[in-house]
Amino acid sequence: MGRTPRNRPKHLGRKLLRIRQRLGMSQTEMTKALGLKVHYSAVSNFELGTREPDLIVVLKYARLAKVPMETLVDDKMKLP
């Protein structure tokens, strides 16, 4: 059985970048704050939209920013 493609949030990368900038963190610091065991370039790829973060990573961004996760994945919603 085939998989149905889902719509990817178009503004997720920009929102993740804004969160990091608002927190005053470098990409390396954000990688550590998210508890990622990957190279800091993963954060760059999330922000550029070349790689989509796993759901748990989006949840961690939302918690750091103190916003509902829906705010990050719904293109109609803006960061407060």
Secondary structure, DSSP 4 states (H G I P E B T S, - for coil): -PPPP-PPPSSHHHHHHHHHHHTT--HHHHHHHTT--S-THHHHHHHHTSSPPPHHHHHHHHHHHTS-HHHHH-TT----
